[in-house]
Amino acid sequence: MQYLYAPWRSEYFEKEKSKCPFCDCANKIDDDEKLGVIFRAKHCFAVMNRYPYSAGHFMIIPYLHEEHIENLDEAIWQEMSYWVREGVKILKNELHASGVNIGMNLSKDAGAGIAMHCHYHLVPRWFGDTNFITTIGETRVCGTDLKDVYYKLVNAFNNVK
């Protein structure tokens, strides 16, 4: 196995961890750009994934700290669903994604990295964007500047009526 030196990730490991990073994002409303928050709605918000599968990978998260989607109030669920649909449109229109993976890993056993706070993942995909470098080289390649993608998404969501 090869090792890729990535010193910028030390910030992630050295930071004091809150009990829930999503609650941390939800409560630090003056740090949206620093945290990668794309938009805030009444019951949910969206944040860029810091270590994305592909450029434009973001999550839609309820403000309510809840692990189980079946415990969410209908208004929260409906608003999250609305923003997922709008997010798909934006990924297709603004980033020219030819496909979008949408998903939730519900519980640690299902692969959730942050199981205690349910959230949707929206991952844009393009024809030919998957290759063997992740499998063989154990390396992910991101072919665009994530900050540019962040601003593009923020602007697009700001225009949703």
PyMOL commands that set and color helices and strands:
alter all, ss='L'
color gray80, all
select helices_A, chain A and resi 7-14+21-27+29-35+69-71+74-94+108-110+133-136+146-158
alter helices_A, ss='H'
color red, helices_A
select strands_A, chain A and resi 37-40+44-48+58-62+99-103+120-125
alter strands_A, ss='S'
color yellow, strands_A
deselect
rebuild
show_as cartoon
